[in-house]
Amino acid sequence: MENSDLVLQDIEDFRSYVKNLSEKINKANVEWKDEKFKQLYKSIQEIANDSKELINAGEKCKKAIKNFSSYNNS
């Protein structure tokens, strides 16, 4: 497995964890209708936004690794 593939797998795993967390928090919304939930939900939204940035950075890293590998093998 190439380094870029490892980065891609990590990105996909992270994306899955964030999605799962978000889904569980949304499901809990049915049970929690208080200020604490609002704070938790806001924190989860911030994590999701930061995660998007991290995923984009990971995608760029993956491309850079592939480019470096192809240049290095030339």
Stockholm file with secondary structure:
# STOCKHOLM 1.0

chainA/1-74         MENSDLVLQDIEDFRSYVKNLSEKINKANVEWKDEKFKQLYKSIQEIANDSKELINAGEKCKKAIKNFSSYNNS
#=GR chainA/1-74 SS CCHHHHHHHHHHHHHHHHHHHHHHHHHHTTTCCSHHHHHHHHHHHHHHHHHHHHHHHHHHHHHHHHHHHHHHTC
#=GC SS_cons        CCHHHHHHHHHHHHHHHHHHHHHHHHHHTTTCCSHHHHHHHHHHHHHHHHHHHHHHHHHHHHHHHHHHHHHHTC
//
